[in-house]
Amino acid sequence: MTGDQKAKWLARLNGKCWWHVVPEAAPACYEQRGRFYAATYKLDESYGKPLMIPDRVTLKNPLIGDDEETDLALFGHVLAQSRSYKELCWQEARRKRRALALGYDSIAVVTPINMARFYETGRVPTDIELCLLDLSLSRKAHPRDFMSGWRRNLENVYRFYTRYGVELSPILAAQP
């Protein structure tokens, strides 16, 4: 990956709000495997109930690629598919130790199709999963970072109803 391509990735990774599902044994998991994020709330819902406020990250040296590329960069070969949750945890812990030893602060994983599309077009994909290895690089996002779309939609709804003479104050007053 060239320096220009890496700069695009860093801009995308550092500019996004990242959604996180807290595991049952959170402190122990974070120490062993790192903290896992998804790029969208909907993508993160497949793992459980995400936190209501996303996090922002400040990365300097992420390892970027699909599962095979990251394994090749870390170990020189592709790790076998894990068959159980315990094996998956063990592999993630092994990836974290090796990545930290090589100087990476996170691992960004995308699908092989999206990675190939990035190499063809130069556009960074939106469906990214991030494993943050150094927890000091994260902070809570400000509501303006992730609620601007909602606010804009509410303003458009308000303009629509007021244009056609619908009085919204009784409707809004009835809301708890």
MARMAR-763873 format. One record per atom (N, C-alpha, C, CB): x, y negated, z. Coordinates in Angstrom, 3 decimals, padded with zeros to 6 digits, always signed. Atoms other than C-alpha are relative to their C-alpha. Glycine has a CB too. Example, Ala and Ser with C-alpha at 12.3 -4.5 7.8 and 13.67 -1.06 7.14 Angstrom:
+----------+----------+----------+
:       xx :       yy :       zz :
+----------+----------+----------+
: +000.890 : +001.190 : +000.000 :
: +012.300 : +004.500 : +007.800 :
: +000.900 : -001.200 : +000.000 :
: -000.992 : -000.027 : +001.246 :
: -000.820 : +001.190 : -000.060 :
: +013.670 : +001.060 : +007.140 :
: -000.770 : -001.090 : +000.730 :
: +000.414 : -000.462 : -001.415 :
+----------+----------+----------+
END
This chain:
+----------+----------+----------+
:       xx :       yy :       zz :
+----------+----------+----------+
: +000.851 : +001.175 : +000.000 :
: +000.000 : +000.000 : +000.000 :
: +000.893 : -001.232 : +000.000 :
: -000.966 : -000.001 : +001.223 :
: -000.812 : +001.205 : +000.117 :
: +001.403 : -003.367 : -001.010 :
: -000.335 : -000.987 : +001.127 :
: -000.216 : -000.661 : -001.380 :
: +000.224 : +001.001 : -001.042 :
: +001.686 : -006.356 : +001.293 :
: -001.275 : -000.796 : -000.213 :
: +001.169 : -000.938 : +000.068 :
: +001.220 : +000.738 : +000.316 :
: -001.154 : -008.154 : -000.509 :
: -001.245 : +000.826 : +000.363 :
: -000.024 : -000.377 : -001.498 :
: +001.120 : -000.877 : -000.347 :
: -003.460 : -005.151 : -000.101 :
: -000.159 : +000.105 : +001.510 :
: +000.200 : +001.395 : -000.608 :
: +000.066 : -000.085 : -001.464 :
: -002.566 : -004.861 : +003.584 :
: -000.559 : -001.292 : +000.602 :
: +001.396 : +000.292 : +000.582 :
: +000.529 : +001.286 : -000.476 :
: -003.328 : -008.576 : +004.054 :
: -001.518 : -000.043 : -000.158 :
: +000.651 : -001.176 : -000.768 :
: +001.457 : -000.069 : +000.189 :
: -006.825 : -008.000 : +002.596 :
: -000.643 : +000.841 : +001.090 :
: -000.343 : +000.582 : -001.385 :
: +000.538 : -000.870 : -001.044 :
: -007.397 : -005.145 : +005.018 :
: +000.025 : -000.694 : +001.360 :
: +000.792 : +001.313 : +000.064 :
: -000.097 : +000.690 : -001.296 :
: -006.161 : -007.176 : +007.991 :
: -001.050 : -001.090 : +000.119 :
: +001.398 : -000.602 : +000.187 :
: +001.029 : +001.041 : -000.043 :
: -008.472 : -010.049 : +007.076 :
: -001.370 : +000.609 : +000.254 :
: -000.013 : -000.803 : -001.310 :
: +001.298 : -000.647 : -000.196 :
: -011.450 : -007.669 : +006.881 :
: -000.110 : +000.574 : +001.414 :
: -000.210 : +001.114 : -001.047 :
: +000.064 : -000.648 : -001.314 :
: -010.593 : -005.745 : +010.063 :
: -000.078 : -001.021 : +001.129 :
: +001.214 : +000.903 : +000.203 :
: +000.004 : +001.008 : -001.063 :
: -009.904 : -008.842 : +012.153 :
: -001.200 : -000.928 : -000.080 :
: +001.268 : -000.815 : -000.056 :
: +001.131 : +000.904 : +000.158 :
: -012.889 : -010.751 : +010.772 :
: -001.352 : +000.613 : +000.306 :
: -000.017 : -000.518 : -001.372 :
: +001.276 : -000.684 : -000.215 :
: -015.572 : -008.152 : +011.466 :
: -000.369 : +000.076 : +001.478 :
: +000.053 : +001.400 : -000.586 :
: +000.494 : -000.390 : -001.320 :
: -017.714 : -007.487 : +014.497 :
: -000.086 : +001.521 : -000.002 :
: -001.406 : -000.668 : +000.332 :
: -000.073 : -001.453 : -000.071 :
: -017.204 : -003.869 : +015.588 :
: -000.937 : +000.521 : +001.075 :
: +001.436 : +000.460 : +000.274 :
: +000.978 : -000.581 : -000.909 :
: -019.919 : -001.766 : +017.222 :
: +000.575 : +001.246 : +000.637 :
: -001.310 : +000.325 : -000.734 :
: -000.611 : -001.075 : -000.781 :
: -019.088 : +000.766 : +019.912 :
: -001.052 : +000.719 : +000.830 :
: +001.110 : -000.554 : +000.911 :
: +000.823 : -000.818 : -000.878 :
: -020.873 : +003.634 : +021.663 :
: +000.892 : +000.459 : +001.142 :
: -000.640 : +001.220 : -000.763 :
: -000.802 : -000.381 : -001.162 :
: -019.593 : +004.195 : +025.198 :
: -000.177 : +001.494 : +000.258 :
: -000.404 : -000.830 : +001.259 :
: +000.129 : -001.430 : -000.290 :
: -018.818 : +007.898 : +025.737 :
: -000.282 : +000.234 : +001.480 :
: +001.272 : +000.748 : -000.419 :
: +000.361 : -000.315 : -001.390 :
: -019.879 : +009.665 : +028.932 :
: +001.195 : -000.147 : +000.937 :
: -000.560 : +001.424 : +000.095 :
: -001.206 : +000.102 : -000.824 :
: -016.318 : +009.839 : +030.271 :
: +000.903 : -001.090 : -000.573 :
: +000.755 : +001.368 : +000.064 :
: -000.651 : +001.090 : +000.725 :
: -015.269 : +006.422 : +028.939 :
: +001.453 : -000.264 : +000.399 :
: -000.781 : -001.241 : +000.194 :
: -001.391 : +000.358 : -000.300 :
: -012.108 : +005.544 : +030.905 :
: +000.992 : +001.105 : -000.372 :
: +000.139 : -000.326 : +001.473 :
: -000.907 : -001.093 : +000.330 :
: -010.567 : +008.982 : +030.457 :
: +000.145 : +000.152 : -001.515 :
: -000.499 : +001.312 : +000.620 :
: -000.041 : -000.104 : +001.465 :
: -011.489 : +009.083 : +026.753 :
: +000.847 : -001.104 : -000.604 :
: -001.413 : -000.053 : -000.583 :
: -000.755 : +001.111 : +000.554 :
: -010.020 : +005.645 : +026.108 :
: +001.503 : +000.219 : +000.185 :
: -000.433 : -001.317 : +000.655 :
: -001.419 : -000.243 : -000.262 :
: -006.727 : +006.618 : +027.712 :
: +000.547 : +001.105 : -000.890 :
: +000.217 : +000.359 : +001.466 :
: -000.478 : -001.140 : +000.778 :
: -006.496 : +009.894 : +025.806 :
: -000.054 : -000.249 : -001.502 :
: -000.810 : +001.227 : +000.336 :
: +000.233 : +000.024 : +001.435 :
: -007.901 : +009.070 : +022.367 :
: -000.106 : -001.386 : -000.607 :
: -001.225 : +000.741 : -000.300 :
: +000.230 : +001.331 : +000.543 :
: -008.443 : +005.315 : +022.000 :
: -001.489 : -000.310 : -000.002 :
: +000.578 : -000.119 : -001.420 :
: +001.399 : +000.418 : +000.049 :
: -011.689 : +003.408 : +021.483 :
: -000.454 : -000.003 : -001.466 :
: -000.193 : -001.419 : +000.656 :
: +000.493 : -000.136 : +001.367 :
: -013.764 : +004.190 : +018.395 :
: -001.082 : -001.028 : -000.284 :
: -000.537 : +001.413 : -000.243 :
: +000.955 : +001.013 : +000.434 :
: -015.703 : +001.527 : +016.500 :
: -000.546 : +000.362 : -001.374 :
: +000.654 : -001.397 : -000.027 :
: +000.574 : -000.096 : +001.334 :
: -018.011 : +001.479 : +013.506 :
: -000.236 : -001.416 : -000.514 :
: -001.329 : +000.833 : +000.007 :
: +000.110 : +001.323 : +000.608 :
: -018.342 : -001.408 : +011.067 :
: -001.411 : -000.569 : +000.073 :
: +000.443 : +000.061 : -001.435 :
: +001.375 : +000.485 : -000.065 :
: -022.146 : -001.605 : +011.318 :
: -000.726 : +000.669 : +001.160 :
: -000.743 : +000.264 : -001.332 :
: +000.816 : -000.540 : -001.080 :
: -024.710 : -001.059 : +014.036 :
: -000.653 : +001.310 : -000.444 :
: -001.074 : -001.022 : +000.436 :
: +000.683 : -001.178 : +000.517 :
: -026.550 : +001.447 : +011.847 :
: +000.942 : +001.197 : -000.104 :
: -000.609 : -000.304 : -001.360 :
: -000.986 : -001.071 : +000.097 :
: -023.409 : +003.488 : +011.210 :
: +000.347 : +000.540 : +001.379 :
: +001.264 : -000.497 : -000.708 :
: -000.357 : -000.416 : -001.358 :
: -022.658 : +003.572 : +014.933 :
: -001.153 : +000.711 : +000.702 :
: +000.434 : -001.206 : +000.820 :
: +001.147 : -000.666 : -000.630 :
: -026.198 : +004.728 : +015.829 :
: +000.046 : +001.509 : -000.161 :
: -001.294 : -000.530 : -000.582 :
: -000.086 : -001.447 : +000.173 :
: -025.337 : +008.183 : +014.508 :
: +000.778 : +000.659 : +001.141 :
: +000.657 : +000.329 : -001.338 :
: -000.759 : -000.537 : -001.125 :
: -023.034 : +008.602 : +017.541 :
: -000.696 : -000.213 : +001.344 :
: +001.367 : -000.630 : +000.037 :
: +000.705 : +000.302 : -001.236 :
: -025.510 : +007.329 : +020.148 :
: -000.484 : -001.438 : -000.023 :
: +000.902 : +000.247 : +001.221 :
: +000.496 : +001.375 : -000.116 :
: -026.801 : +003.975 : +021.404 :
: +001.181 : -000.959 : +000.118 :
: -000.950 : -000.149 : +001.226 :
: -001.107 : +000.957 : -000.080 :
: -024.290 : +001.210 : +020.575 :
: -000.266 : -001.093 : +001.040 :
: +000.244 : -000.637 : -001.370 :
: +000.121 : +001.150 : -000.888 :
: -023.606 : -001.655 : +022.941 :
: -000.703 : -001.127 : -000.749 :
: +001.395 : -000.461 : +000.516 :
: +000.766 : +001.063 : +000.644 :
: -025.780 : -004.707 : +022.271 :
: +000.888 : -001.141 : -000.518 :
: -001.023 : -000.553 : +000.974 :
: -000.916 : +001.044 : +000.452 :
: -022.820 : -007.071 : +021.900 :
: +001.231 : +000.680 : -000.590 :
: +000.394 : -000.970 : +001.174 :
: -001.159 : -000.644 : +000.620 :
: -020.117 : -006.021 : +019.433 :
: +001.310 : -000.593 : +000.506 :
: -000.073 : -000.130 : -001.518 :
: -001.335 : +000.471 : -000.347 :
: -016.384 : -006.455 : +019.888 :
: +000.681 : -000.570 : -001.230 :
: +000.843 : +001.134 : +000.606 :
: -000.897 : +000.483 : +001.046 :
: -013.830 : -008.368 : +017.852 :
: +001.380 : +000.544 : +000.324 :
: +000.003 : -001.578 : -000.096 :
: -001.345 : -000.525 : -000.211 :
: -010.267 : -007.104 : +017.376 :
: +001.016 : -000.930 : -000.655 :
: +000.128 : +001.439 : -000.565 :
: -001.115 : +000.737 : +000.569 :
: -006.912 : -008.697 : +016.640 :
: +001.104 : +001.009 : -000.275 :
: +000.488 : -001.150 : +000.955 :
: -000.945 : -001.052 : +000.372 :
: -004.808 : -006.152 : +014.766 :
: +001.197 : -000.594 : -000.720 :
: -000.681 : +001.055 : -000.882 :
: -001.218 : +000.428 : +000.681 :
: -001.265 : -006.498 : +013.512 :
: +000.536 : +001.087 : -000.928 :
: +001.064 : -000.384 : +001.021 :
: -000.571 : -001.082 : +000.788 :
: -000.246 : -003.067 : +012.197 :
: -000.919 : +001.224 : +000.012 :
: +001.391 : +000.371 : +000.533 :
: +000.880 : -001.166 : +000.033 :
: -003.157 : -000.718 : +011.439 :
: +000.473 : +001.034 : -001.018 :
: -001.424 : -000.428 : -000.321 :
: -000.189 : -001.074 : +000.969 :
: -002.800 : +002.646 : +009.726 :
: -001.322 : +000.132 : -000.746 :
: +000.431 : +001.368 : +000.695 :
: +001.220 : +000.064 : +000.790 :
: -005.309 : +002.608 : +006.851 :
: -000.026 : +001.145 : -000.999 :
: -000.113 : -001.353 : -000.723 :
: +000.158 : -001.040 : +001.004 :
: -006.660 : +005.443 : +004.715 :
: -001.171 : +000.905 : +000.335 :
: +001.276 : +000.818 : -000.126 :
: +000.997 : -001.006 : -000.343 :
: -008.975 : +008.413 : +004.595 :
: +000.642 : +000.989 : +000.973 :
: -000.541 : +000.732 : -001.283 :
: -000.517 : -000.939 : -000.999 :
: -008.561 : +011.356 : +006.978 :
: +001.299 : +000.664 : -000.446 :
: -001.040 : +001.064 : +000.297 :
: -001.194 : -000.679 : +000.501 :
: -006.020 : +013.128 : +004.781 :
: +001.193 : -000.942 : -000.060 :
: -000.266 : +000.590 : -001.380 :
: -001.100 : +000.962 : +000.102 :
: -003.931 : +010.011 : +004.119 :
: +000.576 : -000.340 : +001.375 :
: -000.478 : -001.278 : -000.695 :
: -000.503 : +000.344 : -001.334 :
: -003.721 : +009.139 : +007.808 :
: +000.752 : +001.176 : +000.618 :
: -001.158 : -000.429 : +000.919 :
: -000.720 : -001.167 : -000.518 :
: -002.753 : +012.703 : +008.755 :
: +001.354 : +000.170 : -000.673 :
: -000.833 : +001.261 : -000.192 :
: -001.269 : -000.095 : +000.715 :
: -000.078 : +012.760 : +006.041 :
: +000.989 : -001.050 : +000.481 :
: -000.225 : -000.148 : -001.498 :
: -000.883 : +001.064 : -000.477 :
: +001.302 : +009.425 : +007.259 :
: +000.515 : +000.288 : +001.411 :
: -000.731 : -001.342 : -000.024 :
: -000.391 : -000.264 : -001.391 :
: +001.368 : +010.604 : +010.877 :
: +000.830 : +001.268 : +000.160 :
: -001.229 : +000.101 : +000.865 :
: -000.610 : -001.305 : -000.268 :
: +002.385 : +014.254 : +010.653 :
: +000.724 : +000.613 : -001.193 :
: -001.048 : +000.947 : +000.465 :
: -000.604 : -000.600 : +001.181 :
: +003.466 : +014.957 : +007.084 :
: -000.824 : +001.129 : -000.580 :
: +001.362 : +000.502 : +000.329 :
: +000.925 : -001.026 : +000.495 :
: +000.642 : +017.471 : +006.657 :
: -001.391 : -000.317 : +000.536 :
: +000.457 : +001.444 : +000.433 :
: +001.383 : +000.235 : -000.410 :
: -003.142 : +017.542 : +007.024 :
: -000.338 : +000.956 : +001.139 :
: -000.986 : +000.188 : -001.200 :
: +000.415 : -000.845 : -001.124 :
: -004.447 : +018.802 : +010.361 :
: -001.211 : +000.833 : -000.401 :
: -000.324 : -000.860 : +001.251 :
: +001.137 : -000.879 : +000.270 :
: -006.910 : +021.692 : +010.269 :
: -001.281 : -000.626 : +000.541 :
: +000.225 : +001.398 : +000.625 :
: +001.294 : +000.503 : -000.466 :
: -010.607 : +020.858 : +010.627 :
: -000.296 : +000.562 : +001.380 :
: -001.131 : +000.370 : -000.992 :
: +000.330 : -000.454 : -001.356 :
: -011.654 : +021.017 : +014.269 :
: -001.355 : +000.703 : -000.020 :
: -000.015 : -001.198 : +001.005 :
: +001.235 : -000.780 : -000.029 :
: -014.336 : +023.569 : +015.036 :
: -000.864 : -000.316 : +001.209 :
: +000.321 : +001.469 : -000.016 :
: +000.770 : +000.303 : -001.204 :
: -015.402 : +022.318 : +018.447 :
: +000.324 : -001.422 : +000.453 :
: +000.305 : +001.028 : +001.134 :
: -000.214 : +001.338 : -000.530 :
: -015.676 : +019.076 : +020.368 :
: +001.333 : -000.073 : +000.745 :
: -001.157 : -000.403 : +000.928 :
: -001.261 : -000.024 : -000.750 :
: -012.723 : +020.093 : +022.560 :
: +001.199 : -000.085 : -000.954 :
: +000.092 : +001.284 : +000.864 :
: -001.070 : +000.074 : +000.995 :
: -010.523 : +020.639 : +019.493 :
: +000.084 : -001.391 : -000.614 :
: -000.218 : +001.045 : -001.098 :
: +000.036 : +001.344 : +000.559 :
: -011.636 : +017.299 : +018.061 :
: +000.664 : -000.996 : +000.953 :
: -001.450 : -000.422 : -000.293 :
: -000.613 : +000.891 : -000.993 :
: -010.665 : +015.512 : +021.290 :
: +001.512 : +000.200 : +000.038 :
: -000.605 : +000.247 : +001.399 :
: -001.427 : -000.300 : -000.029 :
: -007.292 : +017.262 : +021.290 :
: +000.695 : -000.606 : -001.224 :
: +000.232 : +001.529 : +000.054 :
: -000.594 : +000.560 : +001.210 :
: -006.624 : +016.237 : +017.671 :
: +000.047 : -001.526 : +000.041 :
: -000.777 : +000.459 : -001.223 :
: +000.007 : +001.460 : -000.095 :
: -007.637 : +012.631 : +018.307 :
: +001.068 : -000.492 : +000.979 :
: -001.387 : -000.500 : +000.434 :
: -001.046 : +000.366 : -000.951 :
: -005.328 : +012.482 : +021.338 :
: +001.381 : +000.145 : -000.644 :
: -000.095 : +000.870 : +001.270 :
: -001.271 : -000.220 : +000.693 :
: -002.515 : +013.885 : +019.224 :
: +000.248 : -001.107 : -001.024 :
: +000.009 : +001.380 : -000.691 :
: -000.129 : +001.098 : +000.963 :
: -003.174 : +011.287 : +016.498 :
: +000.383 : -001.305 : +000.710 :
: -001.320 : -000.186 : -000.785 :
: -000.290 : +001.241 : -000.730 :
: -003.129 : +008.489 : +019.082 :
: +001.459 : -000.031 : +000.446 :
: -000.933 : -000.142 : +001.224 :
: -001.392 : -000.029 : -000.475 :
: +000.195 : +009.570 : +020.595 :
: +000.981 : -000.222 : -001.150 :
: +000.302 : +001.341 : +000.695 :
: -000.914 : +000.103 : +001.147 :
: +001.841 : +009.913 : +017.188 :
: -000.053 : -001.404 : -000.617 :
: -000.354 : +001.065 : -001.070 :
: +000.133 : +001.329 : +000.593 :
: +000.461 : +006.608 : +015.840 :
: +000.682 : -001.059 : +000.866 :
: -001.481 : -000.351 : -000.194 :
: -000.674 : +000.953 : -000.889 :
: +001.650 : +004.692 : +018.913 :
: +001.510 : +000.155 : -000.089 :
: -000.465 : +000.192 : +001.453 :
: -001.441 : -000.239 : +000.118 :
: +005.081 : +006.313 : +018.585 :
: +000.554 : -000.588 : -001.298 :
: +000.299 : +001.506 : +000.064 :
: -000.434 : +000.563 : +001.276 :
: +005.258 : +005.128 : +014.957 :
: -000.242 : -001.505 : -000.101 :
: -000.709 : +000.699 : -001.131 :
: +000.172 : +001.451 : -000.034 :
: +004.249 : +001.558 : +015.918 :
: -001.331 : -000.521 : -000.501 :
: +001.058 : -000.619 : -000.783 :
: +001.320 : +000.450 : +000.431 :
: +000.608 : +001.449 : +014.780 :
: -000.831 : -000.396 : +001.215 :
: -000.720 : +001.102 : -000.816 :
: +000.875 : +000.400 : -001.099 :
: -001.981 : -000.342 : +016.916 :
: -001.432 : +000.494 : -000.184 :
: +000.004 : -001.504 : +000.138 :
: +001.338 : -000.526 : +000.255 :
: -005.065 : +001.213 : +015.299 :
: +000.040 : +000.890 : -001.239 :
: -001.030 : -001.154 : -000.182 :
: +000.151 : -000.848 : +001.175 :
: -006.269 : +003.699 : +012.700 :
: -001.353 : -000.332 : -000.619 :
: +000.112 : +001.533 : +000.365 :
: +001.235 : +000.309 : +000.720 :
: -008.849 : +002.568 : +010.123 :
: -000.243 : +001.114 : -001.013 :
: +000.079 : -001.405 : -000.707 :
: +000.313 : -001.148 : +000.843 :
: -010.580 : +005.468 : +008.355 :
: -001.202 : -000.323 : -000.871 :
: -000.269 : +001.257 : +000.855 :
: +001.106 : +000.121 : +000.951 :
: -012.776 : +005.334 : +005.246 :
: -000.117 : +001.323 : -000.752 :
: +000.221 : -001.204 : -000.993 :
: +000.173 : -001.222 : +000.778 :
: -014.112 : +008.023 : +002.926 :
: +000.994 : +000.007 : -001.165 :
: -001.463 : +000.123 : -000.522 :
: -000.920 : -000.057 : +001.145 :
: -011.851 : +009.258 : +000.113 :
: -000.524 : -000.754 : -001.225 :
: +000.262 : +001.446 : -000.376 :
: +000.581 : +000.709 : +001.142 :
: -014.270 : +007.824 : -002.473 :
: +000.203 : -001.507 : +000.151 :
: -001.504 : +000.327 : -000.137 :
: -000.196 : +001.432 : -000.227 :
: -014.120 : +004.355 : -000.886 :
: +001.468 : -000.394 : -000.097 :
: -000.549 : -000.396 : +001.361 :
: -001.431 : +000.303 : +000.093 :
: -010.326 : +004.535 : -000.656 :
: +000.430 : -000.041 : -001.466 :
: +000.836 : +001.048 : +000.781 :
: -000.319 : +000.003 : +001.431 :
: -010.063 : +005.446 : -004.360 :
: -000.569 : -001.247 : -000.676 :
: -000.549 : +001.274 : -000.680 :
: +000.619 : +001.204 : +000.548 :
: -012.454 : +002.606 : -005.193 :
: +000.812 : -001.246 : +000.376 :
: -001.453 : -000.134 : +000.505 :
: -000.841 : +001.127 : -000.406 :
: -010.250 : +000.214 : -003.193 :
: +001.247 : -000.092 : -000.878 :
: +000.402 : +000.133 : +001.479 :
: -001.197 : +000.017 : +000.831 :
: -007.163 : +001.231 : -005.170 :
: -000.321 : -000.421 : -001.437 :
: +000.664 : +001.378 : +000.008 :
: +000.391 : +000.387 : +001.359 :
: -009.088 : +000.719 : -008.444 :
: -000.362 : -001.484 : -000.085 :
: -001.181 : +000.849 : -000.470 :
: +000.565 : +001.345 : +000.107 :
: -010.854 : -002.566 : -007.709 :
: +000.669 : -001.029 : +000.904 :
: -001.455 : +000.048 : +000.314 :
: -000.595 : +000.935 : -000.946 :
: -008.971 : -004.097 : -004.784 :
: -000.974 : -000.525 : +001.036 :
: +000.589 : -001.142 : -000.736 :
: +001.000 : +000.441 : -000.977 :
: -012.197 : -004.587 : -002.787 :
: +000.032 : +000.907 : +001.217 :
: -001.415 : -000.012 : -000.623 :
: -000.014 : -000.769 : -001.251 :
: -012.041 : -003.510 : +000.850 :
: -001.415 : +000.501 : +000.273 :
: +000.530 : -000.867 : +001.202 :
: +001.346 : -000.531 : -000.249 :
: -014.976 : -001.184 : +001.655 :
: -000.596 : -000.542 : +001.295 :
: +000.039 : +001.523 : +000.052 :
: +000.685 : +000.489 : -001.196 :
: -017.578 : -002.101 : +004.244 :
: -000.221 : +001.103 : +001.033 :
: -001.332 : -000.616 : -000.382 :
: +000.213 : -001.113 : -000.929 :
: -018.100 : +001.370 : +005.786 :
: +001.343 : +000.488 : +000.525 :
: -000.772 : +001.161 : -000.687 :
: -001.308 : -000.297 : -000.577 :
: -015.040 : +001.601 : +008.010 :
: -000.217 : +000.486 : +001.427 :
: +000.944 : -001.253 : -000.035 :
: -000.043 : -000.405 : -001.403 :
: -014.460 : +003.498 : +011.238 :
: +001.388 : -000.333 : +000.511 :
: -000.333 : +001.531 : +000.184 :
: -001.250 : +000.489 : -000.553 :
: -011.770 : +002.112 : +013.497 :
: +000.271 : +000.673 : +001.340 :
: -000.035 : -001.532 : +000.157 :
: -000.449 : -000.521 : -001.293 :
: -009.844 : +003.801 : +016.285 :
: +001.024 : -000.980 : +000.539 :
: +000.603 : +001.455 : -000.125 :
: -000.881 : +000.994 : -000.603 :
: -008.310 : +001.109 : +018.468 :
: +000.864 : +000.693 : +001.044 :
: -000.816 : -001.172 : +000.635 :
: -000.913 : -000.715 : -000.887 :
: -005.231 : +002.512 : +020.192 :
: +000.435 : -000.855 : +001.183 :
: +001.219 : +000.464 : -000.772 :
: -000.406 : +000.937 : -001.049 :
: -004.239 : -000.583 : +022.211 :
: -001.233 : -000.817 : +000.391 :
: +001.182 : -000.937 : -000.480 :
: +001.265 : +000.618 : -000.396 :
: -007.317 : -001.723 : +024.159 :
: +000.116 : -001.488 : +000.302 :
: -000.546 : +000.704 : +001.201 :
: -000.159 : +001.431 : -000.277 :
: -005.833 : -005.141 : +024.913 :
: -000.265 : -000.852 : -001.241 :
: +001.407 : -000.279 : +000.530 :
: +000.225 : +000.743 : +001.242 :
: -006.488 : -006.113 : +021.275 :
: -001.474 : -000.273 : -000.276 :
: +000.591 : +000.756 : -001.159 :
: +001.435 : +000.213 : +000.230 :
: -010.301 : -006.216 : +021.685 :
: -000.558 : -001.026 : +000.977 :
: -000.773 : +001.326 : +000.129 :
: +000.723 : +000.952 : -000.845 :
: -012.672 : -008.835 : +023.075 :
: -001.445 : -000.007 : -000.452 :
: +000.625 : -001.440 : -000.075 :
: +001.415 : +000.073 : +000.367 :
: -016.428 : -009.394 : +023.078 :
: -000.199 : -001.095 : -001.048 :
: -000.885 : -000.271 : +001.254 :
: +000.304 : +000.975 : +001.048 :
: -017.803 : -011.184 : +020.035 :
: -000.960 : -001.049 : +000.541 :
: -000.602 : +000.695 : -001.248 :
: +000.935 : +001.064 : -000.351 :
: -019.627 : -014.493 : +020.386 :
: -001.308 : +000.255 : -000.741 :
: +000.582 : -001.414 : -000.349 :
: +001.275 : -000.259 : +000.697 :
: -023.358 : -014.256 : +019.560 :
: -000.115 : -000.660 : -001.366 :
: -001.135 : -000.464 : +000.851 :
: +000.101 : +000.641 : +001.316 :
: -022.943 : -016.702 : +016.655 :
: +000.657 : +000.850 : -001.087 :
: +000.647 : -001.392 : +000.035 :
: -000.681 : -000.833 : +000.985 :
: -020.696 : -014.108 : +014.982 :
: -000.902 : +001.067 : -000.596 :
: +001.198 : +000.651 : +000.624 :
: +000.803 : -001.115 : +000.498 :
: -023.355 : -011.421 : +014.677 :
: -001.492 : -000.303 : -000.055 :
: +000.226 : +001.203 : +000.858 :
: +001.427 : +000.316 : +000.021 :
: -026.720 : -013.203 : +015.085 :
: -000.367 : -001.049 : -001.037 :
: -000.434 : -000.470 : +001.353 :
: +000.312 : +001.066 : +000.951 :
: -026.452 : -015.790 : +012.329 :
: -001.028 : +000.451 : -001.025 :
: +001.264 : -000.466 : -000.707 :
: +000.981 : -000.508 : +000.953 :
: -028.412 : -013.584 : +009.922 :
: -001.403 : +000.003 : +000.577 :
: +000.375 : +001.395 : -000.439 :
: +001.313 : -000.011 : -000.653 :
: -031.279 : -013.182 : +012.404 :
: -000.554 : -001.419 : +000.094 :
: +000.094 : +000.635 : +001.408 :
: +000.435 : +001.380 : -000.156 :
: -031.399 : -016.923 : +013.057 :
: -000.452 : -000.554 : -001.351 :
: +001.135 : -000.867 : +000.596 :
: +000.355 : +000.467 : +001.333 :
: -031.464 : -017.649 : +009.320 :
: -001.337 : +000.581 : -000.431 :
: +001.089 : +000.369 : -001.009 :
: +001.274 : -000.621 : +000.353 :
: -034.318 : -015.164 : +008.818 :
: -001.154 : -000.639 : +000.760 :
: +000.044 : +001.499 : +000.281 :
: +001.054 : +000.654 : -000.779 :
: -036.328 : -016.750 : +011.635 :
: -000.299 : -001.393 : -000.546 :
: +000.403 : -000.091 : +001.479 :
: +000.215 : +001.323 : +000.577 :
: -035.818 : -020.190 : +010.119 :
: -000.780 : +000.094 : -001.307 :
: +001.339 : -000.705 : -000.234 :
: +000.735 : -000.177 : +001.256 :
: -037.034 : -018.916 : +006.734 :
: -001.462 : +000.351 : +000.254 :
: +000.657 : +001.090 : -000.851 :
: +001.379 : -000.347 : -000.341 :
: -040.143 : -017.368 : +008.324 :
: -000.741 : -001.245 : +000.479 :
: -000.037 : +001.108 : +001.084 :
: +000.612 : +001.223 : -000.504 :
: -040.852 : -020.636 : +010.144 :
: -000.340 : -000.946 : -001.148 :
: +000.933 : -000.693 : +001.003 :
: +000.249 : +000.869 : +001.147 :
: -040.489 : -022.649 : +006.901 :
: -001.166 : +000.508 : -000.841 :
: +001.255 : -000.112 : -000.862 :
: +001.071 : -000.582 : +000.799 :
: -042.795 : -020.242 : +005.059 :
: -001.364 : -000.293 : +000.621 :
: +000.204 : +001.511 : -000.145 :
: +001.299 : +000.198 : -000.641 :
: -045.585 : -020.472 : +007.630 :
: -000.376 : -001.472 : +000.103 :
: +000.004 : +000.621 : +001.378 :
: +000.332 : +001.424 : -000.094 :
: -045.342 : -024.227 : +008.111 :
: -000.326 : -000.584 : -001.369 :
: +001.156 : -000.776 : +000.635 :
: +000.317 : +000.473 : +001.351 :
: -045.418 : -024.758 : +004.334 :
: -001.465 : +000.242 : -000.328 :
: +000.893 : +000.694 : -001.039 :
: +001.388 : -000.334 : +000.301 :
: -048.831 : -023.084 : +004.200 :
: -000.960 : -000.375 : +001.127 :
: -000.115 : +001.472 : -000.288 :
: +000.877 : +000.564 : -000.997 :
: -050.224 : -024.863 : +007.234 :
: -000.341 : +000.905 : +001.171 :
: -001.223 : -000.408 : -000.641 :
: +000.266 : -000.889 : -001.132 :
: -050.077 : -022.019 : +009.764 :
: +000.702 : -000.579 : +001.221 :
: +000.483 : +001.471 : -000.290 :
: -000.550 : +000.547 : -001.236 :
: -049.574 : -023.305 : +013.295 :
: +000.643 : +001.144 : +000.783 :
: -001.109 : -000.716 : +000.851 :
: -000.718 : -001.080 : -000.678 :
: -046.919 : -021.171 : +014.990 :
: +000.061 : -000.172 : +001.511 :
: +001.395 : +000.099 : -000.541 :
: -000.145 : +000.203 : -001.442 :
: -046.976 : -022.722 : +018.472 :
: -000.911 : +000.907 : +000.816 :
: -000.284 : -001.440 : +000.347 :
: +000.790 : -000.944 : -000.796 :
: -049.950 : -020.576 : +019.700 :
: +000.581 : +001.426 : -000.051 :
: -001.452 : +000.012 : -000.498 :
: -000.579 : -001.332 : +000.135 :
: -048.241 : -017.452 : +018.379 :
: +001.253 : +000.100 : +000.867 :
: +000.332 : +000.311 : -001.484 :
: -001.217 : -000.016 : -000.786 :
: -044.909 : -018.333 : +019.977 :
: -000.276 : -000.131 : +001.481 :
: +000.913 : -001.098 : -000.445 :
: +000.340 : +000.166 : -001.423 :
: -046.585 : -019.361 : +023.259 :
: -000.517 : +001.313 : +000.588 :
: -001.061 : -001.117 : +000.180 :
: +000.533 : -001.278 : -000.492 :
: -048.234 : -015.923 : +023.505 :
: +001.081 : +001.030 : +000.236 :
: -001.006 : +000.551 : -000.974 :
: -001.088 : -000.949 : -000.188 :
: -044.866 : -014.173 : +023.394 :
: +000.531 : -000.099 : +001.432 :
: +001.135 : -000.257 : -001.025 :
: -000.517 : +000.038 : -001.385 :
: -043.487 : -013.165 : +026.819 :
: +001.396 : -000.589 : +000.085 :
: +000.013 : +001.398 : +000.594 :
+----------+----------+----------+
END
